[in-house]
Amino acid sequence: MEMDMHSINNIRVMEVIDINTGVKLGYIKDVKVDCENYKIISVIVPVQKNSWFSKIDVIEIPWEKILKIGVDVILVDNYIIREDA
């Protein structure tokens, strides 16, 4: 069985889309990794803000919620919005 492999650089240029709403969430900015178990925990997508002085919100998508990594998009089922300091 052959597995599809993607580098971090490749998935960072793919648009992340919520399959429930069809909303384009943005592009992956960062990845959380469990170094002891060699697993990706979640991916981080910044949220666009209208104000220059507001805090930056990010969407943290658990790896289990990524349904499909295609040729140019990543489909996700659910996500959490949190504030970054």
C-alpha positions as CSV (number, residue, x, y, z in Angstrom):
1,M,0.0,0.0,0.0
2,E,1.5,3.3,-1.1
3,M,0.9,6.4,1.2
4,D,0.7,9.9,-0.1
5,M,3.5,12.0,1.4
6,H,3.5,15.8,1.7
7,S,6.2,18.0,3.1
8,I,5.4,20.7,5.6
9,N,6.4,23.3,2.9
10,N,3.9,21.8,0.5
11,I,1.0,21.8,2.9
12,R,1.7,25.4,4.0
13,V,0.7,26.6,0.5
14,M,-2.5,24.6,0.4
15,E,-5.8,26.4,1.4
16,V,-7.6,25.0,4.4
17,I,-11.4,24.6,3.9
18,D,-14.1,23.7,6.4
19,I,-16.3,21.0,4.8
20,N,-19.3,21.9,7.0
21,T,-19.6,25.5,5.8
22,G,-17.3,25.7,2.8
23,V,-15.5,28.6,4.4
24,K,-11.9,29.1,3.3
25,L,-10.0,29.3,6.6
26,G,-6.6,30.3,5.3
27,Y,-3.2,28.8,5.1
28,I,-1.2,26.8,7.7
29,K,1.3,29.0,9.5
30,D,2.6,26.5,12.1
31,V,2.5,22.9,13.2
32,K,2.5,21.5,16.7
33,V,4.5,18.3,17.0
34,D,4.7,15.6,19.7
35,C,8.5,15.0,19.6
36,E,8.3,11.9,21.9
37,N,5.9,10.0,19.7
38,Y,6.9,11.6,16.4
39,K,3.4,12.8,15.6
40,I,1.7,16.0,14.4
41,I,-0.7,17.2,17.1
42,S,-2.3,20.1,15.3
43,V,-1.9,22.8,12.6
44,I,-2.3,26.5,13.2
45,V,-4.0,28.8,10.8
46,P,-4.0,32.6,11.4
47,V,-7.4,34.4,11.3
48,Q,-7.5,37.7,9.3
49,K,-8.4,40.7,11.4
50,N,-9.7,44.1,10.3
51,S,-8.0,46.1,13.0
52,W,-4.2,46.8,13.0
53,F,-4.2,46.9,16.8
54,S,-6.2,43.8,17.7
55,K,-4.7,40.6,18.9
56,I,-4.1,37.9,16.4
57,D,-6.6,35.0,16.6
58,V,-5.6,31.6,15.3
59,I,-7.5,28.5,14.4
60,E,-6.0,25.4,15.9
61,I,-7.0,22.3,13.9
62,P,-6.4,18.9,15.6
63,W,-4.7,16.5,13.2
64,E,-7.6,14.1,13.7
65,K,-10.0,16.7,12.2
66,I,-8.0,16.9,8.9
67,L,-10.1,14.7,6.6
68,K,-8.2,15.0,3.3
69,I,-5.0,16.6,2.0
70,G,-5.5,17.0,-1.7
71,V,-3.5,18.4,-4.5
72,D,-4.1,22.0,-3.5
73,V,-6.5,22.1,-0.6
74,I,-6.8,20.6,2.9
75,L,-10.3,19.7,4.0
76,V,-11.1,19.9,7.8
77,D,-14.2,18.9,9.8
78,N,-13.9,21.1,12.9
79,Y,-11.6,23.6,14.4
80,I,-11.0,25.7,17.6
81,I,-10.4,29.5,17.5
82,R,-8.1,30.8,20.2
83,E,-6.3,34.0,20.9
84,D,-2.5,34.2,20.6
85,A,-0.7,36.6,22.8
